[in-house]
């Protein structure tokens, strides 16, 4: 069962490749005077980084849970940490020729020249960081078998965290004046992700292991629940700081592919927070018996799926150059339209952000009655907002920062009202109406002066249709007749 939960991380691969393909980052491009990076490297390097990040998260999680959170060291998880560290090590070794191939534009097979590899590793900061990472990860792979208590577990965890932090010292952080702040915040971000994602999978494996004492399972799960909350806070704060150092305002956030990826990660994080809260409320108290185990694994399966998507987006973001800044006349990207008008409102409504009755007679507020009785106009409003907002921003009638801020607020309010209407008793026609109109609405916004490729628009359309399909699921769960008080079901998180 735990292996099936961990398979949700594979969702990051299609997300990663689809995003990079939409940004034309997987195709060889020839520029006069510059080396041409072969397509094998363009595909291989992001996949290798994805594998590196996944292995690092599993190693961190297994050490945290098996060496520190469990009442006593768990040999099974610590062996898993060593195996994950070996995969991490293999990914780092494969990264060397792939990096040479990318920097010099050489075929992958020709990038194993000992002289070139030695020069990279000895004379560049990136190479020196790779050497340090390889050495530390090798120690983690060896010492993971030797954890005997909390002290040795803390030592191995410190080594694994150090290795996970090292990539933050290279990359886009070094291009910024706020190099120190960017590097530190990214390091905190990487470790928080690893402990949270890998820890969730490890704690599921620990809790459902055959012969596990219920008291040990509950204790470990409660400890991890507190640690996960700390990781979420650190993740959100460090991500916000990192984004503020790379984008110069709301305009850049909504009009560039880089900003769109940041928005997408933020929406996924919001969904994970909601799902984690539900898991803490419903699954943790019931973790001592078989029913609680099943509930925990169901929540964890959806949570790991979202985490896999987030990791795919993170790797794609690391392969995207930070934008120069928004200027008058820029257009809102179709991805930002989908995230603000459909994805974020879906998360808000799923989290319970709906009008509720506070009246003594039990009647619903006027807004709830209108949306429930007439959902179709709100469907039309959200489509019109998605069509009009990019045109208004591109007209340069207002400063780009103010224009995008107002457009974002309008899109979010329109999407929230539509999501409330769509989850009402007559919401299906409204959802179907938006499903039909969403494709021409996004296509029409790019007709005049196309600044996005057809694949970027296609990805935005696909994401919008997926959000609308999930809205149908949320609506079905909310309006399902209840004859008895059922156990909470996280299927709406799908």
C-alpha positions in Angstrom: 0.0 0.0 0.0 2.8 2.4 0.9 4.5 1.8 -2.5 1.3 2.8 -4.2 1.2 6.0 -2.2 4.8 6.7 -3.2 3.9 6.2 -6.9 2.0 9.5 -6.7 5.4 11.2 -7.0 5.6 10.1 -10.6 2.9 12.7 -11.4 5.8 15.2 -11.5 7.3 13.7 -14.6 4.5 14.5 -17.1 4.0 17.9 -15.4 7.7 18.6 -15.7 8.0 17.6 -19.4 4.7 19.3 -20.4 5.8 22.6 -18.8 9.3 22.5 -20.3 7.8 21.5 -23.7 5.4 24.5 -23.6 8.4 26.7 -22.9 10.3 25.2 -25.8 13.0 24.0 -23.5 13.2 20.4 -24.8 14.1 21.3 -28.4 17.5 22.0 -29.9 17.8 25.7 -30.9 20.7 27.0 -32.9 22.1 30.5 -32.3 25.0 31.7 -34.4 28.1 31.7 -32.3 26.7 29.7 -29.4 27.0 25.9 -28.9 23.9 23.8 -29.5 22.8 21.7 -26.5 21.7 18.3 -27.8 18.2 17.2 -27.2 19.3 14.2 -25.2 20.7 16.6 -22.6 17.7 18.9 -22.7 15.5 15.9 -21.7 18.0 14.1 -19.6 19.1 16.9 -17.2 15.7 17.9 -15.9 14.7 14.2 -15.5 18.0 13.6 -13.6 17.3 16.6 -11.4 13.8 15.3 -10.7 15.3 11.9 -9.7 17.9 13.6 -7.5 15.2 15.6 -5.7 12.9 12.6 -5.2 15.8 10.5 -3.9 16.9 13.3 -1.6 13.4 13.7 -0.2 13.1 10.0 0.5 16.5 9.9 2.2 15.6 12.8 4.4 12.2 11.5 5.3 13.4 8.0 6.2 16.2 9.4 8.4 13.8 11.8 10.1 11.1 9.3 10.8 13.3 6.1 11.3 16.1 7.8 13.3 14.4 10.6 15.3 10.6 10.6 15.4 10.1 6.9 16.0 10.3 5.8 19.7 13.2 3.7 18.7 15.4 3.5 15.5 13.6 1.6 12.7 16.1 -0.5 10.7 13.7 -0.9 7.8 13.4 2.9 7.3 17.1 3.4 7.8 17.9 0.8 5.1 15.5 2.7 2.9 17.4 5.9 3.6 20.7 4.3 2.5 19.1 2.9 -0.7 17.6 6.3 -1.4 21.0 7.9 -0.8 22.5 5.5 -3.3 20.0 6.6 -6.0 20.7 10.2 -5.0 24.4 9.5 -5.5 23.8 7.9 -8.9 21.8 11.0 -10.0 24.6 13.3 -8.9 27.2 11.3 -10.9 25.0 11.4 -14.0 24.6 15.1 -13.5 28.3 15.7 -14.2 28.4 14.7 -17.9 25.0 16.2 -18.4 26.2 19.5 -17.0 29.3 19.4 -19.3 27.1 18.7 -22.2 24.8 21.6 -21.4 27.6 24.1 -20.7 29.7 23.3 -23.7 27.1 22.0 -26.2 28.8 18.7 -26.6 27.0 15.3 -27.2 26.5 13.4 -24.0 28.9 10.7 -24.9 31.7 13.2 -25.6 31.1 14.9 -22.2 33.0 12.2 -20.3 36.4 13.6 -21.4 38.5 13.3 -18.2 40.2 16.7 -18.8 37.0 18.6 -19.2 35.3 16.8 -16.3 38.3 17.5 -14.0 38.3 21.1 -15.0 34.6 21.4 -14.3 34.9 19.8 -10.9 38.0 21.6 -9.8 37.8 25.0 -11.3 34.1 26.0 -11.1 31.8 26.6 -8.2 29.2 24.3 -9.6 31.7 21.5 -9.9 33.0 22.0 -6.4 29.5 21.9 -5.0 28.9 18.7 -6.9 32.0 17.1 -5.5 31.0 18.1 -1.9 27.5 16.8 -2.5 28.7 13.5 -3.8 31.0 13.0 -0.8 28.3 13.8 1.7 25.6 11.7 0.1 28.1 8.8 0.0 28.5 9.2 3.7 24.7 9.2 4.2 24.5 6.0 2.2 27.1 4.3 4.4 26.1 5.7 7.8 22.4 5.1 7.3 23.0 1.5 8.2 24.8 2.5 11.4 22.1 4.6 13.1 21.7 3.2 16.6 20.0 6.0 18.5 18.9 9.6 18.3 22.5 11.0 18.4 23.7 9.0 15.4 20.3 9.7 13.7 20.8 13.4 14.2 24.4 13.2 12.7 23.1 11.4 9.6 20.2 13.8 9.2 22.6 16.8 9.5 24.7 15.3 6.7 21.6 14.7 4.5 20.3 18.2 5.1 23.7 19.7 4.2 23.7 17.8 0.9 20.2 18.9 0.2 21.1 22.5 0.8 24.1 22.7 -1.4 22.2 23.2 -4.7 20.9 26.4 -3.3 24.4 27.9 -3.5 24.4 27.7 -7.3 21.9 28.4 -10.0 19.8 31.6 -10.4 20.5 32.7 -6.8 24.0 33.8 -7.8 22.6 36.1 -10.4 20.9 38.4 -7.9 22.1 41.2 -5.7 20.3 39.4 -2.8 22.5 36.4 -3.3 22.8 35.5 0.4 19.1 35.9 1.2 18.2 34.0 -2.0 20.6 31.1 -1.2 19.6 30.8 2.5 15.9 30.9 1.7 16.3 28.4 -1.1 18.3 26.1 1.2 15.5 26.2 3.8 13.0 25.7 1.1 14.7 22.5 -0.2 15.1 21.0 3.2 11.5 21.7 4.2 10.2 20.1 1.1 12.4 17.0 1.6 11.5 16.5 5.2 7.8 17.0 4.5 7.4 15.0 1.4 9.8 12.2 2.3 8.6 12.2 5.9 5.0 11.6 4.9 5.9 8.6 2.8 8.2 7.3 5.6 5.6 7.7 8.3 3.0 5.9 6.3 5.4 3.0 5.8 6.2 3.0 9.6 2.6 3.2 10.7 1.2 0.4 8.5 4.2 -2.0 9.0 3.1 -5.5 10.1 3.5 -6.0 13.9 3.8 -2.3 14.7 2.6 -1.4 18.1 -0.4 1.0 18.0 1.1 3.2 20.6 4.4 3.6 18.6 2.4 4.4 15.4 0.3 7.1 17.1 3.3 8.6 18.8 5.3 8.8 15.5 2.4 10.1 13.5 1.6 12.9 16.0 5.3 13.9 16.1 5.4 14.1 12.3 2.2 16.0 12.2 3.8 18.8 14.3 7.0 18.6 12.2 5.0 18.8 9.0 3.3 22.0 10.2 6.7 23.6 10.9 7.8 22.5 7.4 4.8 24.1 5.8 5.4 27.4 7.6 9.1 27.4 6.6 8.2 26.4 3.1 5.7 29.2 2.6 8.0 31.8 4.2 11.1 30.8 2.3 9.2 30.5 -1.0 7.7 33.9 -0.5 11.1 35.5 0.1 12.6 33.7 -2.8 9.9 34.8 -5.2 10.2 38.4 -4.0 13.9 38.4 -4.9 13.2 37.1 -8.4 10.1 39.0 -9.5 9.6 42.7 -9.2 5.9 42.8 -8.5 2.5 41.4 -9.3 2.9 42.4 -13.0 5.9 40.1 -13.5 4.1 37.4 -11.5 1.1 37.4 -13.8 2.6 38.2 -17.2 5.7 35.9 -17.4 6.0 32.1 -17.5 8.3 32.2 -14.5 5.7 34.0 -12.5 3.0 31.6 -13.7 5.1 28.7 -12.3 5.4 30.4 -9.0 1.6 31.0 -8.9 1.1 27.3 -9.8 3.3 26.2 -6.9 1.5 28.5 -4.6 -1.9 27.1 -5.6 -0.6 23.5 -5.1 0.8 24.5 -1.7 -2.6 25.9 -0.7 -4.3 22.6 -1.7 -1.7 20.7 0.3 -2.3 22.8 3.4 -6.1 22.1 3.2 -5.5 18.4 2.7 -2.9 18.3 5.5 -5.4 20.0 7.8 -8.0 17.4 7.0 -5.6 14.6 7.5 -4.6 16.1 10.9 -8.2 16.4 11.9 -9.6 13.0 10.7 -6.7 10.5 10.1 -4.3 11.2 13.0 -6.8 10.5 15.8 -7.8 7.2 14.2 -4.3 6.0 13.4 -4.2 3.2 15.9 -6.5 0.7 14.1 -6.9 -0.7 10.6 -9.6 1.7 9.6 -7.4 4.6 10.6 -4.6 3.1 8.5 -6.8 3.0 5.4 -7.9 6.6 6.0 -4.3 7.7 6.5 -3.2 6.1 3.3 -6.1 7.6 1.3 -5.3 11.1 2.5 -1.6 10.4 1.9 -2.2 9.2 -1.6 -3.8 12.5 -2.7 -1.2 14.5 -0.7 1.8 12.7 -2.3 0.2 13.1 -5.8 0.0 16.9 -5.2 3.6 16.8 -3.8 4.7 15.1 -7.0 3.1 17.8 -9.1 4.8 20.5 -6.9 8.2 18.9 -7.3 7.7 18.7 -11.1 6.9 22.4 -11.1 9.9 23.2 -8.9 12.3 21.4 -11.3 10.7 23.2 -14.3 11.1 26.5 -12.4 14.8 25.8 -11.8 15.2 25.4 -15.6 13.5 28.7 -16.3 15.4 32.0 -16.3 14.0 34.7 -14.0 12.2 37.4 -15.9 13.6 40.9 -16.5 10.4 42.6 -15.4 6.9 43.6 -16.6 6.5 46.5 -18.9 3.4 48.4 -20.2 1.5 46.4 -22.8 2.4 43.0 -21.4 -0.4 40.4 -21.3 -1.5 38.2 -18.6 -0.5 34.6 -19.4 -3.2 32.0 -20.0 -1.8 30.0 -17.2 -2.3 32.8 -14.7 -5.8 33.2 -15.9 -6.5 29.6 -15.2 -4.9 29.6 -11.8 -6.6 32.8 -10.6 -10.1 32.2 -12.1 -10.4 28.4 -11.6 -7.7 26.7 -9.6 -7.4 29.0 -6.6 -11.2 29.4 -6.3 -11.6 25.6 -6.4 -9.1 25.3 -3.5 -11.0 28.0 -1.5 -14.4 26.4 -2.0 -13.0 23.0 -1.2 -11.5 24.4 2.0 -15.0 25.7 3.0 -14.8 29.3 2.0 -18.5 29.6 1.2 -21.3 31.9 2.6 -22.8 30.2 5.7 -26.0 31.0 7.5 -25.6 33.0 10.6 -29.3 33.8 10.9 -31.5 32.5 13.7 -34.1 31.2 11.2 -31.5 29.1 9.4 -32.0 30.8 6.0 -29.0 31.1 3.8 -27.5 34.5 3.0 -28.8 36.4 -0.1 -25.6 35.7 -2.0 -25.8 32.0 -1.4 -29.5 32.0 -2.5 -28.7 33.8 -5.7 -25.7 31.6 -6.6 -27.8 28.5 -5.9 -30.8 29.6 -7.9 -29.0 31.2 -10.8 -25.5 29.6 -11.4 -25.3 30.2 -15.1 -24.8 34.0 -15.0 -21.8 33.4 -12.7 -20.4 31.0 -15.3 -20.7 33.7 -17.9 -19.1 36.3 -15.6 -16.0 34.2 -15.0 -15.5 33.6 -18.8 -16.0 37.3 -19.5 -13.5 38.2 -16.8 -11.0 35.7 -18.3 -11.5 37.3 -21.7 -11.5 40.9 -20.7 -8.7 41.0 -18.0 -5.8 40.4 -20.5 -7.1 43.0 -22.9 -7.5 45.6 -20.2 -4.0 45.0 -18.9 -2.4 45.0 -22.4 -4.1 48.3 -23.2 -1.7 50.1 -20.8 -4.5 52.4 -19.6 -3.1 51.9 -16.1 0.4 51.2 -14.8 1.2 47.6 -15.3 1.5 46.8 -11.6 -1.8 48.4 -10.7 -3.6 46.9 -13.8 -2.4 43.3 -13.0 -3.3 43.7 -9.4 -6.9 44.8 -10.2 -7.2 42.1 -12.9 -6.1 39.5 -10.4 -8.6 40.6 -7.8 -11.4 40.6 -10.4 -10.5 37.2 -11.7 -10.3 35.7 -8.2 -13.6 37.2 -7.1 -15.3 36.1 -10.3 -13.9 32.6 -10.0 -14.8 32.3 -6.3 -18.4 33.4 -7.0 -18.6 30.8 -9.9 -17.1 28.1 -7.7 -19.8 28.7 -5.0 -22.5 28.6 -7.7 -21.1 25.5 -9.3 -21.1 23.6 -6.0 -24.8 24.4 -5.5 -27.7 22.1 -6.3 -28.0 23.4 -9.9 -24.3 23.8 -10.6 -23.7 21.1 -13.3 -25.0 23.3 -16.2 -22.8 26.1 -15.1 -19.7 23.9 -15.0 -20.5 22.4 -18.4 -21.0 26.0 -19.8 -17.6 27.1 -18.6 -16.0 23.8 -19.9 -17.4 24.7 -23.4 -16.5 28.4 -23.3 -13.1 28.2 -21.6 -11.3 27.0 -24.8 -12.5 29.8 -27.1 -12.0 32.4 -24.3 -8.3 31.6 -23.8 -7.8 31.2 -27.5 -9.4 34.6 -28.2 -7.2 36.4 -25.7 -4.1 35.4 -27.8 -5.4 36.2 -31.3 -4.4 39.8 -31.6 -0.8 39.8 -30.6 0.2 36.2 -29.7 2.9 36.1 -27.1 2.4 32.5 -26.1 2.8 29.3 -28.1 -0.1 27.1 -28.9 1.3 24.5 -26.5 1.3 27.0 -23.6 -2.3 27.9 -24.3 -3.1 24.2 -24.6 -1.5 23.5 -21.2 -3.6 26.3 -19.7 -6.8 24.9 -21.3 -6.0 21.4 -20.0 -5.4 22.7 -16.5 -8.6 24.6 -16.6 -10.6 21.6 -17.8 -9.0 19.5 -15.0 -10.1 22.1 -12.4 -13.6 22.1 -13.7 -13.7 18.3 -13.6 -12.5 18.4 -10.0 -15.2 21.0 -9.2 -17.7 18.4 -10.3 -16.2 16.0 -7.8 -16.3 18.5 -5.0 -19.9 19.4 -5.9 -20.9 15.7 -5.9 -19.3 15.2 -2.5 -21.0 18.3 -1.0 -24.5 17.5 -2.3 -24.5 13.8 -1.6 -27.5 12.9 0.5 -26.5 11.6 4.0 -28.6 9.2 5.9 -26.0 8.7 8.6 -22.9 10.5 9.7 -20.2 9.0 7.4 -16.5 8.9 7.9 -14.7 11.8 6.3 -13.6 11.1 2.7 -10.7 12.9 1.1 -11.8 12.0 -2.5 -12.7 15.6 -3.1 -8.9 16.3 -3.0 -8.5 14.5 -6.3 
